[in-house]
Amino acid sequence: LSKETEAKTVVTGGFCVGSVREIKRGEVIVTGPEVGSLVATGDSLAVEARGGVIVLRAVYPMMASVRCSVSRGSLKDLSPGMKAFRMAQRDVKK
């Protein structure tokens, strides 16, 4: 995705499902009050960071959290508290 498309995706592609709670061993834990019902396995989440948009892939959704892997971007640019947005599937390139 181009930088312009990435920015539009974060703003218009979806709604905030939660925030980054923890980053460990190559995994990112995103928590939110209803994240388990909003995110399914394989869904893409976007996190806006200083280096652009980091795309996460939902690996294991639970009731109040979802375990994710980074599909594009760097873990180094993530920090706890950053908001995660559900990306529209049409905006995700595999």
C-alpha positions as CSV (number, residue, x, y, z in Angstrom):
1,L,0.0,0.0,0.0
2,S,1.2,3.5,-0.7
3,K,1.6,5.9,2.2
4,E,-1.5,7.8,1.1
5,T,-3.6,4.6,1.0
6,E,-2.2,3.6,4.4
7,A,-3.3,6.9,5.9
8,K,-6.7,6.7,4.4
9,T,-7.1,3.1,5.6
10,V,-6.4,4.1,9.2
11,V,-8.8,7.0,9.1
12,T,-11.6,5.4,7.0
13,G,-10.9,1.7,6.7
14,G,-12.2,0.6,10.0
15,F,-13.0,1.5,13.6
16,C,-10.8,1.3,16.7
17,V,-11.1,-2.2,18.2
18,G,-8.6,-1.6,21.0
19,S,-5.1,-0.8,21.9
20,V,-1.7,-2.4,22.0
21,R,-1.2,-3.9,25.5
22,E,1.9,-5.9,25.3
23,I,4.7,-6.7,22.8
24,K,6.7,-9.8,23.4
25,R,8.6,-12.5,21.5
26,G,7.4,-11.3,18.1
27,E,3.8,-11.1,19.1
28,V,1.5,-8.2,19.8
29,I,-1.4,-8.4,22.3
30,V,-4.3,-6.0,21.5
31,T,-7.0,-5.6,24.1
32,G,-10.4,-3.9,24.0
33,P,-13.8,-4.4,25.6
34,E,-15.3,-6.3,22.6
35,V,-12.2,-7.2,20.6
36,G,-13.1,-10.9,20.6
37,S,-16.4,-10.2,18.8
38,L,-15.0,-7.6,16.4
39,V,-11.9,-9.4,15.2
40,A,-11.6,-12.9,13.6
41,T,-8.6,-15.0,12.9
42,G,-6.8,-13.7,9.8
43,D,-8.2,-10.1,10.1
44,S,-5.8,-7.3,9.6
45,L,-5.4,-4.5,12.1
46,A,-3.6,-1.2,11.4
47,V,-1.6,0.7,14.0
48,E,-0.5,4.2,13.2
49,A,3.2,4.7,14.2
50,R,5.9,7.3,13.6
51,G,7.3,5.2,10.8
52,G,4.0,4.8,9.0
53,V,1.3,2.2,9.4
54,I,2.1,-1.2,10.9
55,V,-0.2,-4.0,9.8
56,L,-0.9,-6.8,12.3
57,R,-2.6,-10.1,11.5
58,A,-4.9,-11.6,14.1
59,V,-3.7,-15.0,15.0
60,Y,-5.7,-16.0,18.1
61,P,-8.7,-13.9,19.1
62,M,-10.1,-14.2,22.7
63,M,-12.9,-12.4,24.4
64,A,-11.1,-9.3,25.6
65,S,-7.8,-9.6,23.6
66,V,-6.3,-10.8,20.4
67,R,-2.8,-12.2,19.8
68,C,-1.3,-10.8,16.6
69,S,1.7,-11.2,14.4
70,V,3.3,-8.3,12.4
71,S,2.6,-8.8,8.7
72,R,4.1,-5.5,7.6
73,G,6.2,-3.0,9.6
74,S,8.5,-3.3,12.6
75,L,7.9,-4.3,16.2
76,K,10.4,-1.6,17.2
77,D,7.9,1.1,16.1
78,L,5.2,-0.2,18.4
79,S,4.6,0.7,22.0
80,P,1.8,-0.1,24.5
81,G,-1.2,2.2,24.3
82,M,-1.2,2.7,20.5
83,K,-4.7,2.4,19.0
84,A,-5.5,-0.6,16.7
85,F,-8.0,-0.2,13.8
86,R,-9.6,-3.0,11.9
87,M,-8.7,-2.7,8.2
88,A,-11.3,-3.2,5.5
89,Q,-10.3,-6.4,3.6
90,R,-10.3,-4.5,0.3
91,D,-7.5,-2.3,1.6
92,V,-5.2,-5.2,2.5
93,K,-2.7,-6.6,0.0
94,K,-1.4,-10.1,0.6
